[in-house]
Amino acid sequence: MNILKSYNEFKNSHFELNVDHYGTEACQSNYSFGPSVRDNYVLHFISKGSGKFYIDQQMHHLRAGDLFILPPDKVTFYQADEEDPWTYSWVGFSGAQAGHLFQKTSLQGQYIAHSTLDSKIYQQMIQINNYGSQPLDAINDLLLTSELYKLLALLIEECPSQMQDHLDASVAKTYVEQTVKMIHGQYHRKLQVSEIAQKLNINRSYLYQIFKAHTGQSIQEYLIRVRMNRSDELLQNLSLSIQDVAISVGYSDQLAFSHSFKNFYGLSPKHYRQKYYEKA
């Protein structure tokens, strides 16, 4: 059965912003919720495992470090993975300011975002969950509401709306071009999306979104394609071993390289090389 680590529900009546409930749950295999419609916003952050999230007739595969939101008046359904069921924390909120603040984030219309467990959003959700051990008096009620404002501020900071004036289309295109240039110049070494975002001095989640929008691929998918295209060329040189090729395209582990290569081309590097020279 599911392990409900914590759950707290409130009946506050702050007009501007309310914390309605929050908690953490370790789900069992294939555990699901819905289809259902909410009357408030419920933000989820996945800390372990993976699962699926359905909204607007679209399915999203999510894993640890991702977040998703259940918006009001939308049919949603979500389900834990069979082999690696997720654990997530959530915060439900409502109020006159809830919709206005939510619109300032990229989750408006997208409903998901990709982050890491180092995210300040996740740390803030843990902070809110810690209020479950506090007495429900007027002071802690106000403090809890202030923590919700901070959570939404961090959400806007890490997952800003693409409609923000200071991040227009031309700037986004420049970021994508710089990312592509960086990948082509540094594919031969270990390269992380977070490192690229740090060098460009922009948010990792925002970089992921604009790159996918401009190229139709995630940064990781594009990086793998560049590495595989280059490894194809290198394998034609018989003086290079499979290990040499792997290291040349950024893989320190030959087995990991062979696995990625086979997923991409449908053949192991060895068989791919043999097939090439049979044709030649």
SULSUL-V189704 format. One record per backbone hydrogen bond with DSSP energy under -1.0 kcal/mol. CO is the residue of the C=O (numbers start at 0). NH is the residue of the N-H. Records with the same first field share a line. If there is no record, write none. Layout:
CO->NH ; NH
This chain:
2->4 ; 25
5->23
7->21
14->95
15->96
17->93
19->9
20->91
21->7
22->89
23->4 ; 5
24->87
25->2
27->30
30->79
32->77
35->75
37->72
40->92
41->69
42->90
43->67
44->88
45->64
47->86
48->63
49->80
50->61
51->78
52->59
53->76
54->57
57->54
59->52
61->50
62->65
64->114
65->45
66->112
67->43
69->41
75->35
76->53
77->32
78->51
83->49
85->26
86->46 ; 47
87->24
88->44
89->22
90->42
91->19 ; 20
92->40
93->17
94->97
96->100
97->101
98->102
100->103
101->104
103->160
104->107
106->110
110->68
112->66
115->118
118->122
119->123
120->124
121->125
122->126
123->127
124->128
125->129
127->130
128->131
129->132
130->133
134->136
136->140
137->141
138->142
139->143
140->144
141->145
142->146
143->147
144->148
145->149
146->150
147->151
148->152
149->153
150->154
151->155
152->156
153->157
154->158
158->105
160->163
163->166
167->171
168->172
169->173
170->174
171->175
172->176
173->177
174->178
175->179
176->180
177->181
178->182
179->183
180->184
181->185
182->186
185->188
191->195
192->196
193->197
194->198
195->199
196->201
202->206
203->207
204->208
205->209
206->210
207->211
208->212
209->213
210->214
211->215
217->221
218->222
219->223
220->224
221->225
222->226
223->227
224->228
225->229
226->230
227->231
228->232
229->233
230->234
233->236
236->239
240->244
241->245
242->246
243->247
244->248
245->250
246->249
252->256
253->257
254->258
255->259
256->260
257->261
258->262
259->263
260->264
261->265
267->271
268->272
269->273
270->274
271->275
272->276
273->277
274->278
275->279
